[in-house]
Amino acid sequence: MKKDSLVVREELLREVKRVVIKIGSRVLTAGSDVLHNEVFRNVAKNISGLKKDGYEIIIVSSGAVAAGRKSLTCIEQPVSIPQKQASAAIGQVRLMRLYEDCFNAHGHNTAQVLLTHDALSDRKKFLNARNTLFTLLHCGIIPIINENDSVVVDEIQFGDNDVLSALVTNLVDADLLLILTDRDGLFAQDPERCEDATLIKVVEKITKEIETLAKGSSSSVGTGGMISKIDAAKKASIYGIPTIVVNGNTKNIITGVFKGEDVGTLFLPSQSKLSSRKHWIAFNLKPKGTLIVDDGAKQAVVKMGKSLLSSGLLDVKGNFKFGDPVKCVDTNGVEFARGLINYRAEEVFRLRGLHSRDIKKVLGYKYYDEIIHRDDLVVLEEE
């Protein structure tokens, strides 16, 4: 029997102390094309109230491009990547000044932290960033995180601040991800076309059907859409963290969430939580190659938690070396796992279909029995 949405929220919020709050450009601009001062004041007021109640808050903020856009007077409308990067370089200063002024009014200090996926994919840098953020939280300072938009291309194009917010939940061991966007949450129908569209209050598991409902939403100011919010919620869920997506244009919505109001869409966490290291392997690293495996090997990995052995390999793609991240796909090309490889690409190619006892015979040496050990292997989707 399903529990009432309000009861579920009450139970989850009871355990929450550390929160990552992602704020989108469409919220910070109040739907216009410039930053809206009143929005920042309201955000600071709400979050200051949470800190007074003992919560630790980390903000992942968009808005740098929007903040700097008007200052590029030599360009009518930034369109190219260099123009957007220039806008971000100008806007990041203004964005942080607004946050600083608004939080200072409530007696709180802020800190700017600029991150990229490349930085988070390096384990040493990941741990350094983690320690820096823990130190800021220990000192009562509010970290405000943004991607380094002025030097990174992909993030500006694809709105990865949503994804970044999910990665940050792992980085700081958060208890909740709260995403503020310009929609009330996830709807069962397209609210742009259907006046009676039904808001989905609770999503127990993010399925392909749920992902389909989220497609097609975007804006000229922000760069994501509901699908990127679902992607972020999915990543956080796998780490065991719930996500709530709400309409950030609703005044005092942050306070309302923590009062237990039944607002937005709540995405429940997965029951089988990944460790921080495995979450890092799955989502922070960019795969350098692909292994195509047979059905038996897939079942052994997915159903029985086994390592991936050479006997189950059908084909190898990419040019990877020892320790690189690779994708594991089935015969239909569907990715079901990721892991850190124990052999180079040319070695793995020679070992296809062979038993582990034959590795030394073929290569003349043997590092490991496993192509990917189960401790370095992450199942992305259970059947």
Secondary structure, DSSP 8 states (H G I E B T S, - for coil): ----HHHHHHHHHTT--EEEEEE-HHHHTTTSSS--HHHHHHHHHHHHHHHHTT-EEEEEE--HHHHHHTT-TTSSS--SHHHHHHHHHHHHHHHHHHHHHHHHTTT--EEEEEE-HHHHHSHHHHHHHHHHHHHHHHTT-EEEEEE-TTT-SHHHHHTTHHHHHHHHHHHTT-SEEEEEESSSS-BSS-TTT-TT--B--EESS--HHHHHHHTT---SS-S--HHHHHHHHHHHHHTT--EEEEETTSTTHHHHHHTT---SEEE---SS---HHHHHHHHTS---EEEEE-HHHHHHHHTT---B-GGGEEEEEE---TT-EEEEE-TTS-EEEEEE-SS-HHHHHHTTT--GGGHHHHHS--S-S-SB-GGGEEE----
